[in-house]
Amino acid sequence: VQKPKEKKIRIIIRNGIVDLKVETTNLCPMKELTEHIIKKFPFDRIDKSIKISGQIKDSQLRFFHYGKEIKPNDLLYMLQVDDESIILMMIRQDI
């Protein structure tokens, strides 16, 4: 996939019934977006059956777009993440 021009996009990070709207660019690396999500996502509103001890670590989060996992080094455009796209977030329990 050829690298496109940079453009601002608004995406939705979804975990169950909790959504976080994020403004970023299509050239943003997932690792950078993950760091932002850790700071801004309202983890305290998630189902209480998920045991979250202290600060969430980036290794506990997995992201998916159209059934494909987004890896930390992926840029959003590589998986056709565009304006108003929804990215699903799963949280692994801290073991």
Secondary structure, DSSP 8 states (H G I E B T S, - for coil): -------EEEEEEEETTEEEEEEEETT-BHHHHHHHHHHHS-GGGS-TTS---SS--GGGEEEEETTEEE-TT-BGGGGT--TT-EEEEEE----
